Structures are given as structure tokens and as C-alpha cells.
Amino acid sequence: MIVVFGRPKGYRGSYQQWFEDNIPPQVVFEIWSPGNRISKMAKKLEFYERYGVEEYYLYEPDAVDLTGWQRRNSRLEVIDQMVGWVSPRLGVRFELTEEELQIYRPDGDRFVTFLELDQQRQQERQRAEQAQAQLEALRALLQERGINPEQL
């Protein structure tokens, strides 16, 4: 995932800096996958360094390991302590537990995971269905008593 300030939002199959007023991504997040190799990731780091990325983060979910680099002068230099690190550009804070990476918004609230977001959506859907059922039951009760709920 990349973050680019100064460019319009929208889907791009790939970010082509030369078509984007030569504005580099300011922040790049990579997730280590089983197919990645050290040599490939080193080349990506060199590429991002060469083309002006300000912050680069590499997360290895199997190892629950986050490595970060920040631009200092013309180089991307490793961030020594990632636990509690706050991205200068985004204002988000990174925390690592033994099980997972947790990211906190600038207001201090934790970003929810996709699983948590799905659970929240399911709960909201259930609440909406319950509210709709209650509304229909009240309408039926009013109609039984000779009251037209549409005229209330």
C-alpha cells in the first residue's frame, strides 16, 4: 500500500511516478509474503530510496516483525525502535504484541482489523434487522387497534 499526498484519489493498477507530476509516494507499506526473497525486498528498498519515498515499512506477519526506514537527507535509514514509533507523515503509532501488529490513529484509537470490521458490520446488520422487526410489530399492533400508522 502506498500513501501519496498531492495526487487525486482513485484506483491505479500501479503508481507510475512519471505520470503523477513526478510526486513520489511519501509512505509505503509492504507485507512480506511467502514468495518474497531478501534480494527482491532489498531491490525494492533501493528503488524507494532512489525515487524519494519518505517512509518505508515492511511487515512480516508470520514473525510479527515490523521494520521501518525513514528518509534522512537523501537516504532511507533504518528506524531503530519500531515499538511505539509514530510516523512523522501520517501521525499513526505502531505497536507490536506477541500476536499482531496494532496501529493507532493520530487520535489514539486503534485501527480495527478486517475481522473486527466484519464483526461490527454483522452486529450493525443484526441491530437494523431487529429494529425493523420491532417497527413492523408496532405497525401491526397499531393496525389491530384500528390506527393507521402512516397517518401518525
Buried (B, 14 or more C-beta within 10 A) or exposed (E): EBBBEEBEEEEEEEBEBEEBEEEBBBBBBBEBEEEBEEEEBEEBBEEBBEEBBBBBBBBBEEEEEBBBBBBEEEEBEEBEEBEEBEBEBBEBBBBBEEEEBEBBEEEEEEEEEEEEEEEEEEEEEEEEEEEEEEEEEEBEEBEEEEEEEEEE
